[in-house]
Amino acid sequence: MHATLDDLPREILLLIIAYALSFGSVPSNILCVNHQFHNAGVEWLYRNLYFRSPEQLRLFAQMGENAGVVLRSVTVDLTGKFTRSDVWQHLREALCRCRDRAERLGQGQKQIPLEVLCLRLHSYSRDTSHHVFEEALSVANPRVFRWTGPDPDHHFSTAIVAPIASRLCRIFGTWSNVQDITVTNITFSVDSDNSVMPLLPEIPGLRTLYLGQATFLSAGSVAAVFCVNRMASLERVRLVDTYCESIWGSRIRRSDIEKAVQIIMFPQDVVQYEGVLSRIRKILTCEKKTERIIGGDRVEGSVFLV
């Protein structure tokens, strides 16, 4: 007797279908195999929304259905796509549509609880889109948030402009579920007046923070996260290829953060100062990942910057 795909346990079948839907050149083909594949595939599609173009996002916002399943993750991957600032309007409408469906099913919440919210796209600095950006992300309440640039890892580029970066950090404070934040290809404001303002608001449940390819990141704002905001759940902070100015300047090192802590706290509270330093040395690492061919802050040997 020969085993067929229909004989596979549902858990394994879902893994196969998920892979085909995520990486197949024509993802919908697998839905045509039989009724079992179609039903399982449709359930997975609507549980894990994946948008690869602004048009997909727009169409879902206008007419998408949820097939009666609970939304688990949302990914917007616009790698290689030309996009406009109205992508935030479409994302807001899509998430609001999902939230409204949940309300009709008696699961009404102001925010949609998600396992993962993943973005791979450029932001835009046009003033009229800023409030729409905030409204779009405020509809969600993810446990894991990732926003990376759409360019290859070795290509140092800015995907998140400074006006959006400041708003993004504020939005983090509205997410009660968030535990893991990864943000790369970001530039912060050059405004030195905010150098000792915490980079993030108080986020009680945050466990890990990864910042990569960041420019104009203030060491003082990172230090203030430890000095002002306690965030007892925080277990790991990684600053990878982060610069206090442009990429032609110096990478941020852990010693820069420690000096900033001294400026903020010492000598007013020596005991607390020592405790903050100890915690920083335990959970924060500054690292180099992408090396320039010529110029810039070149690091030889260890990837850790102390």
C-alpha positions in Angstrom: 0.0 0.0 0.0 1.4 3.4 -1.0 1.1 6.4 1.1 -0.2 9.6 -0.5 -0.1 13.3 0.5 -3.7 12.8 1.8 -2.3 10.3 4.3 0.0 12.9 5.9 -0.8 14.3 9.3 -2.4 17.7 9.1 0.5 19.4 10.8 3.0 18.2 8.1 0.5 18.9 5.3 0.2 22.5 6.5 4.0 22.9 6.5 4.1 21.8 2.8 1.2 24.0 1.8 2.7 27.0 3.7 6.0 26.6 1.9 4.4 26.3 -1.5 2.2 29.4 -0.8 5.2 31.4 0.4 7.8 30.6 -2.1 6.1 29.1 -5.2 6.3 31.0 -8.5 2.5 30.5 -8.8 1.4 30.1 -5.1 -2.3 29.4 -5.9 -1.4 26.2 -7.9 -1.3 24.1 -4.8 -4.8 25.1 -3.9 -6.0 23.3 -7.0 -4.7 19.8 -6.0 -7.8 18.7 -4.2 -10.4 19.9 -1.7 -8.2 19.1 1.3 -5.3 21.2 -0.1 -7.7 24.0 -1.0 -9.4 24.2 2.4 -6.1 23.9 4.4 -4.4 26.4 2.0 -7.2 29.0 2.2 -7.2 28.8 6.0 -3.4 29.3 6.1 -3.6 32.2 3.6 -6.1 34.1 5.7 -4.5 33.3 9.0 -1.1 34.6 7.7 -1.8 37.5 5.3 1.2 38.1 2.9 1.1 41.1 0.6 3.7 41.3 -2.2 2.4 44.4 -4.0 0.5 47.6 -3.2 -2.2 46.4 -5.5 -2.8 43.2 -3.4 -3.0 45.3 -0.3 -5.5 47.7 -2.0 -7.7 44.9 -3.3 -7.8 43.1 0.1 -8.7 46.4 1.8 -11.6 46.8 -0.6 -13.0 43.3 -0.8 -11.0 40.8 1.3 -12.7 38.2 3.4 -11.2 36.3 6.3 -12.6 32.8 5.6 -13.8 32.6 9.2 -10.3 32.2 10.7 -8.4 34.3 13.3 -5.7 36.4 11.9 -2.2 35.4 13.1 0.3 37.4 11.1 0.6 40.2 8.5 3.6 40.6 6.2 3.9 43.5 3.7 6.9 42.7 1.4 7.4 45.3 -1.3 10.9 44.3 -2.3 11.6 45.4 -5.8 8.3 47.2 -6.1 7.7 50.9 -6.7 5.4 52.2 -4.0 3.8 55.4 -3.0 2.9 56.8 0.4 -0.7 55.6 0.0 0.5 52.1 1.0 -0.2 53.2 4.6 -3.8 54.1 3.8 -4.3 50.6 2.2 -2.7 48.9 5.2 -4.9 50.9 7.6 -8.0 50.0 5.7 -7.0 46.3 5.5 -6.3 46.0 9.2 -9.5 48.0 10.1 -11.4 45.6 7.9 -10.0 42.6 9.8 -10.8 44.3 13.1 -14.3 45.0 12.1 -14.9 41.4 11.1 -13.6 40.3 14.5 -16.1 42.7 16.1 -18.9 41.1 14.1 -17.8 37.7 15.4 -18.0 38.9 19.0 -14.2 39.3 19.4 -14.3 43.1 19.4 -11.0 44.8 20.3 -9.6 48.2 19.5 -6.4 46.5 18.3 -5.9 43.3 16.4 -3.6 40.9 18.4 -1.0 39.5 16.0 1.8 37.0 16.5 3.9 38.8 13.9 3.7 42.1 12.0 6.5 42.2 9.3 7.3 45.1 7.0 9.8 45.2 4.1 9.3 48.5 2.4 10.3 52.2 2.4 8.7 54.9 4.4 7.9 58.3 3.0 8.6 61.8 4.4 5.5 63.5 3.0 3.8 65.3 5.9 0.3 64.3 4.8 1.0 60.6 5.3 2.4 60.7 8.8 -0.9 60.5 10.6 -2.1 57.7 8.3 1.1 55.8 9.1 0.4 56.1 12.8 -3.2 55.1 12.4 -2.3 52.0 10.3 0.2 50.6 12.8 -1.9 51.5 15.8 -4.7 49.2 14.6 -2.4 46.2 15.2 -1.0 44.8 18.5 1.8 42.4 17.5 3.9 40.2 19.8 6.8 40.3 17.2 7.5 43.4 15.0 10.0 43.5 12.2 10.7 46.3 9.8 13.6 45.9 7.5 14.6 47.6 4.3 13.8 46.0 1.0 17.4 46.2 -0.2 20.0 43.4 0.2 21.7 43.2 3.6 25.0 44.3 2.2 23.5 47.4 0.7 23.5 50.1 3.3 20.4 52.2 2.7 17.8 54.1 4.6 14.2 52.7 4.4 12.8 54.5 7.5 13.2 58.3 7.4 13.6 60.4 10.6 10.0 61.8 10.8 8.6 58.2 10.6 11.2 56.9 13.0 10.1 59.1 15.8 6.5 58.2 15.3 7.3 54.5 15.1 9.0 54.7 18.5 5.9 56.2 20.0 3.7 53.6 18.4 5.7 50.9 20.2 4.3 52.3 23.5 0.7 51.5 22.4 1.4 47.8 21.8 0.7 46.0 25.0 1.6 42.6 23.5 5.0 43.4 21.9 8.0 41.4 23.1 10.4 41.4 20.2 11.3 44.4 18.0 13.6 44.4 15.0 14.2 47.5 13.0 16.9 48.1 10.4 17.7 50.7 7.7 16.6 53.6 9.8 17.7 57.2 10.4 16.9 59.2 13.4 16.5 63.0 13.9 19.7 65.1 14.2 18.0 67.2 16.9 20.5 67.1 19.8 17.9 68.5 22.3 16.5 65.0 22.5 19.9 63.3 23.1 18.9 62.2 26.6 15.3 61.4 25.9 14.7 57.6 25.9 14.7 56.1 22.5 11.6 54.1 23.4 8.7 54.7 25.7 8.1 52.4 28.7 7.2 48.9 27.2 6.8 46.6 30.1 6.7 43.3 28.1 9.6 44.0 25.7 12.2 41.3 25.8 14.5 41.9 22.8 15.4 44.9 20.7 17.5 44.8 17.5 18.5 47.9 15.7 20.6 47.6 12.6 22.0 49.9 9.9 20.9 53.0 11.9 22.3 56.5 11.5 22.1 59.5 13.7 21.3 57.3 16.7 22.0 59.1 20.0 24.0 57.1 22.5 22.2 59.2 25.2 18.8 58.1 24.0 19.8 54.5 24.2 21.4 55.0 27.7 18.2 56.7 28.8 16.2 53.6 28.1 18.2 52.0 30.9 18.3 55.1 33.2 14.8 56.4 32.9 12.7 53.4 31.7 13.3 50.3 33.7 11.7 47.7 31.4 12.4 44.8 33.7 11.6 42.2 31.1 14.3 43.4 28.7 16.8 40.6 28.1 18.7 41.5 25.0 19.6 44.7 23.1 21.6 44.5 19.9 23.0 47.6 18.1 24.4 46.3 14.8 26.1 48.8 12.5 24.6 51.8 14.3 26.2 55.2 13.8 26.0 58.3 15.9 26.2 60.4 12.7 26.3 59.3 9.1 27.9 56.0 7.9 31.1 58.0 7.3 31.4 58.5 11.1 32.0 56.2 14.0 29.9 53.2 14.9 28.3 53.3 18.4 30.3 51.3 20.9 29.2 50.1 24.3 31.6 52.5 25.9 29.6 55.4 24.3 26.5 54.1 26.0 28.3 53.8 29.3 29.7 57.4 29.0 26.1 58.6 28.3 24.9 56.8 31.4 27.5 58.6 33.5 26.4 62.0 32.1 22.8 61.2 33.0 23.2 59.6 36.4 26.6 60.3 38.0 27.2 61.5 40.7 23.6 62.0 41.8 23.0 58.3 42.4 26.2 56.3 42.5 24.6 53.0 43.6 21.9 53.1 40.9 24.5 54.2 38.4 26.6 51.1 39.1 23.5 48.9 38.7 22.6 50.4 35.4 26.2 49.9 34.1 26.1 46.3 35.2 22.8 45.7 33.4 24.0 47.3 30.2 27.2 45.1 30.2 25.0 42.1 30.7 22.3 42.6 28.0 23.5 45.2 25.5 25.9 44.4 22.6 27.2 46.8 19.9 28.3 44.9 16.8 29.7 45.4 13.4 28.2 43.3 10.5 28.7 45.0 7.2 32.2 46.4 6.5 33.0 49.1 4.0 35.4 48.4 1.2 37.2 51.8 1.9 36.7 54.6 4.4 34.4 54.8 7.3 34.8 53.1 10.7 36.6 50.0 9.8 36.7 47.3 12.6 39.2 44.5 12.5 38.9 41.3 14.5 35.9 40.9 16.9 32.4 41.8 15.8 31.7 43.2 19.2 32.4 46.9 19.7 33.3 47.7 23.3 
